[in-house]
Amino acid sequence: ASHHRLWSEIDNVVKQQVAWARLGVGESGTGWQLFAEDGEMRMYRREEEVDGMVVDPLKAVHIVKGITGHEVCHYFFSPQYRYDWETTLEQMTVLETISEDTCLFLQTHKRIWPASQRDVIFWSHLRHLPNDQDRDGPDIWTVVNHSTEHKDYPANAGKCVRIYLTVCMLCQTRVNPPKDGAPISRDDISCKITYCSVVNPGGWAPASVLRAVYKREYPKFLKRFTAYVTNQTKDKSIMF
Ligand SMILES: CCCCCc1ccc(-c2ccc(S(=O)(=O)CCO)cc2)cc1/C=C\c1ccccn1
């Protein structure tokens, strides 16, 4: 693809995020704390503060039957579906379509009492990392969202507090080929999802409020999003 102005930053952040996402949450001693479980979904966080602000990294691992990593990343990346699954979204603007797999978004999220309303500007990049180079390597589809600046939307100029985030949705598709050589159906596929996020809430917000928001909103978000993809794809041919 023709390289654009953000290309080198995107390439570096994507490589770093893929490596980070592929690190397991290890033994309990590694500081990751399981805080939510639902069926195959496990959600972990680390309690970290920067300048007295909560910036708890989050890592979720989920296994969803009947969908592929390409489908998960397609519905996570594409702006036209976002209002269907992102419940805390108040306003989303595509500031720039940089290439067919890279966009610049401005989002305002609904105010969560007692904190003030937040907005965020981030580039979003969809990438397929095929496993052809190393035979047994995993075939990965990923979307990385990473905060950036935009000259027309300076931080904290309006009513919203600007937040900063890095998010990685990393997917690996598993196929159990049917014994009788029949064509692969949705019963023969599943997707292992690793969702990582680090959000700096910008201006001050009470640690208890932030941790309560994350504890409530992240499990809801991942369950709702994956159910959305399942529902959108169930009658469509498989997008590998
Ligand atoms: C006081 C409240 C401060 C936090 C507000 C907030 C900040 C960031 C974000 C957020 C979360 C996920 C993304 S994404 O994964 O890139 C997908 C595209 O939308 C982008 C933004 C949301 C929310 C507000 C609520 C909230 C918190 C978690 C999970 C879900 N909602």
The ligand as a Tripos MOL2 file, in Angstrom:
@<TRIPOS>MOLECULE
LIG
   31    33     1     0     0
SMALL
NO_CHARGES

@<TRIPOS>ATOM
      1 C1        -15.1760    8.9070   33.5250 C.3       1 LIG1
      2 C2        -15.2420    7.9930   32.3370 C.3       1 LIG1
      3 C3        -13.9660    8.0620   31.5340 C.3       1 LIG1
      4 C4        -13.9030    6.9320   30.5040 C.3       1 LIG1
      5 C5        -14.7980    7.2950   29.3220 C.3       1 LIG1
      6 C6        -14.4670    6.3840   28.1590 C.ar      1 LIG1
      7 C7        -13.2110    6.4490   27.5880 C.ar      1 LIG1
      8 C8        -12.8780    5.6450   26.5050 C.ar      1 LIG1
      9 C9        -13.8170    4.7810   25.9820 C.ar      1 LIG1
     10 C10       -13.4820    3.9360   24.8180 C.ar      1 LIG1
     11 C11       -13.5580    2.5470   24.9190 C.ar      1 LIG1
     12 C12       -13.2360    1.7440   23.8270 C.ar      1 LIG1
     13 C13       -12.8740    2.3240   22.6230 C.ar      1 LIG1
     14 S1        -12.4940    1.3080   21.2620 S.O2      1 LIG1
     15 O1        -12.1900   -0.0130   21.7710 O.2       1 LIG1
     16 O2        -11.4830    1.9530   20.4900 O.2       1 LIG1
     17 C14       -13.9460    1.1130   20.2540 C.3       1 LIG1
     18 C15       -14.2800    2.3480   19.4910 C.3       1 LIG1
     19 O3        -15.1990    3.1250   20.2380 O.3       1 LIG1
     20 C16       -12.8080    3.7000   22.5050 C.ar      1 LIG1
     21 C17       -13.1250    4.5070   23.5940 C.ar      1 LIG1
     22 C18       -15.0810    4.7100   26.5430 C.ar      1 LIG1
     23 C19       -15.3990    5.4900   27.6670 C.ar      1 LIG1
     24 C20       -16.6930    5.4170   28.2940 C.2       1 LIG1
     25 C21       -17.2650    4.2170   28.6260 C.2       1 LIG1
     26 C22       -16.6450    2.9360   28.3490 C.ar      1 LIG1
     27 C23       -15.5520    2.5210   29.0950 C.ar      1 LIG1
     28 C24       -15.0680    1.2450   28.8470 C.ar      1 LIG1
     29 C25       -15.6400    0.4790   27.8640 C.ar      1 LIG1
     30 C26       -16.7050    0.9800   27.1490 C.ar      1 LIG1
     31 N1        -17.1830    2.1930   27.3810 N.ar      1 LIG1
@<TRIPOS>BOND
     1     1     2 1
     2     2     3 1
     3     3     4 1
     4     4     5 1
     5     5     6 1
     6     6     7 ar
     7     6    23 ar
     8     7     8 ar
     9     8     9 ar
    10     9    10 1
    11     9    22 ar
    12    10    11 ar
    13    10    21 ar
    14    11    12 ar
    15    12    13 ar
    16    13    14 1
    17    13    20 ar
    18    14    15 2
    19    14    16 2
    20    14    17 1
    21    17    18 1
    22    18    19 1
    23    20    21 ar
    24    22    23 ar
    25    23    24 1
    26    24    25 2
    27    25    26 1
    28    26    27 ar
    29    26    31 ar
    30    27    28 ar
    31    28    29 ar
    32    29    30 ar
    33    30    31 ar
@<TRIPOS>SUBSTRUCTURE
     1 LIG1         1 GROUP 0 **** ****
